[in-house]
Protein backbone atom coordinates (compact mmCIF):
# COMPACT_ATOMS: atom_id res chain seq x y z
CA UNK A 1 0.00 0.00 0.00
CA UNK A 2 1.43 3.40 -0.95
CA UNK A 3 0.85 6.68 0.90
CA UNK A 4 -2.05 7.75 -1.32
CA UNK A 5 -3.82 4.43 -0.74
CA UNK A 6 -3.19 4.70 3.00
CA UNK A 7 -4.80 8.17 3.11
CA UNK A 8 -7.88 6.93 1.28
CA UNK A 9 -8.17 3.94 3.60
CA UNK A 10 -7.74 6.09 6.73
CA UNK A 11 -10.43 8.53 5.56
CA UNK A 12 -12.80 5.67 4.77
CA UNK A 13 -12.36 4.29 8.29
CA UNK A 14 -12.49 7.68 10.06
CA UNK A 15 -15.73 8.67 8.32
CA UNK A 16 -17.44 5.28 8.35
CA UNK A 17 -20.72 4.53 10.11
CA UNK A 18 -18.74 2.68 12.79
CA UNK A 19 -16.58 5.68 13.72
CA UNK A 20 -18.49 8.86 12.82
CA UNK A 21 -21.80 10.56 13.54
CA UNK A 22 -24.53 10.67 10.92
CA UNK A 23 -25.42 14.32 10.42
CA UNK A 24 -27.36 16.34 7.87
CA UNK A 25 -25.46 19.15 6.15
CA UNK A 26 -27.68 21.48 4.11
CA UNK A 27 -30.16 18.64 3.60
CA UNK A 28 -27.64 15.93 2.69
CA UNK A 29 -26.84 13.05 5.06
CA UNK A 30 -23.08 12.67 5.63
CA UNK A 31 -20.75 11.32 8.29
CA UNK A 32 -18.72 13.68 10.44
CA UNK A 33 -17.26 14.22 13.88
CA UNK A 34 -18.72 16.72 16.36
CA UNK A 35 -16.62 18.21 19.15
CA UNK A 36 -18.71 20.19 21.62
CA UNK A 37 -17.31 23.33 23.19
CA UNK A 38 -17.72 24.32 26.80
CA UNK A 39 -20.19 21.90 28.29
CA UNK A 40 -21.71 18.62 27.28
CA UNK A 41 -23.79 18.14 24.14
CA UNK A 42 -27.27 18.97 25.51
CA UNK A 43 -26.21 22.44 26.69
CA UNK A 44 -23.31 23.31 24.38
CA UNK A 45 -23.75 26.45 22.31
CA UNK A 46 -20.57 26.03 20.23
CA UNK A 47 -19.18 22.98 18.44
CA UNK A 48 -16.69 22.06 15.76
CA UNK A 49 -17.65 19.77 12.91
CA UNK A 50 -14.99 17.77 11.08
CA UNK A 51 -16.07 16.53 7.64
CA UNK A 52 -14.51 15.38 4.40
CA UNK A 53 -13.84 18.07 1.82
CA UNK A 54 -15.45 15.72 -0.71
CA UNK A 55 -18.71 15.80 1.31
CA UNK A 56 -18.71 19.57 1.93
CA UNK A 57 -16.61 21.22 -0.78
CA UNK A 58 -17.49 24.86 0.05
CA UNK A 59 -18.78 25.47 3.60
CA UNK A 60 -20.42 28.87 4.03
CA UNK A 61 -21.69 31.08 6.87
CA UNK A 62 -25.17 29.99 8.02
CA UNK A 63 -25.07 26.56 6.35
CA UNK A 64 -27.41 24.27 8.28
CA UNK A 65 -26.12 21.26 10.21
CA UNK A 66 -28.53 18.91 12.00
CA UNK A 67 -27.16 16.59 14.65
CA UNK A 68 -29.87 14.38 16.13
CA UNK A 69 -32.74 16.83 16.62
CA UNK A 70 -30.54 19.90 17.14
CA UNK A 71 -30.01 22.48 14.42
CA UNK A 72 -26.64 24.20 14.22
CA UNK A 73 -25.34 26.88 11.85
CA UNK A 74 -21.87 27.52 10.47
CA UNK A 75 -20.53 30.32 12.68
CA UNK A 76 -18.88 33.56 11.70
CA UNK A 77 -17.51 36.12 14.14
CA UNK A 78 -18.88 39.61 13.42
CA UNK A 79 -15.39 41.02 12.98
CA UNK A 80 -14.01 38.47 10.53
CA UNK A 81 -14.65 35.87 7.89
CA UNK A 82 -15.72 32.35 8.67
CA UNK A 83 -12.81 30.56 10.34
CA UNK A 84 -12.70 27.19 8.64
CA UNK A 85 -9.52 25.15 8.87
CA UNK A 86 -8.67 22.45 6.38
CA UNK A 87 -5.87 20.15 5.37
CA UNK A 88 -7.03 19.38 1.85
CA UNK A 89 -8.86 16.24 2.99
CA UNK A 90 -11.04 17.53 5.85
CA UNK A 91 -12.61 20.74 7.12
CA UNK A 92 -12.96 21.83 10.73
CA UNK A 93 -16.09 23.97 10.68
CA UNK A 94 -17.18 26.14 13.64
CA UNK A 95 -20.84 25.75 14.58
CA UNK A 96 -23.23 27.64 16.83
CA UNK A 97 -26.76 27.03 18.11
CA UNK A 98 -29.40 29.70 18.59
CA UNK A 99 -27.49 32.33 16.62
CA UNK A 100 -29.20 35.42 15.31
CA UNK A 101 -28.00 36.13 11.75
CA UNK A 102 -25.55 39.00 11.59
CA UNK A 103 -26.43 42.13 9.65
CA UNK A 104 -24.41 42.74 6.50
C-alpha positions, 0 to 999 in steps of 0.5 A: 500500500502506498501513501495515497492508498493509505490516506484513502483507507484512513479517511474511509475508516475515520468517516465510516458509520462505525466511527463517525456521527450521521449528520445532515449538512444542508439537507444531505446526510453525511458522516462527520465528527462533532466536538462540543465546546464548553459543556456537554452536548445537551447544553453546548452552544458552540461545536466544531464539525470535522467533515470530508472536503469531498462531502462539503466542498465549500462550507459557508456562513449559516449553512445548516447542520442537523445533529440528532434533533438539534439544528446548528449553523456555520458560525462567523464572528462579526469582525471576521470571515468564517474561520474554517480550517482544512488540510485538503482532505477535511474541514474543521467547521465552527458551529453555533446554536441559537445564533441570530444572523448578523447584519451585513 
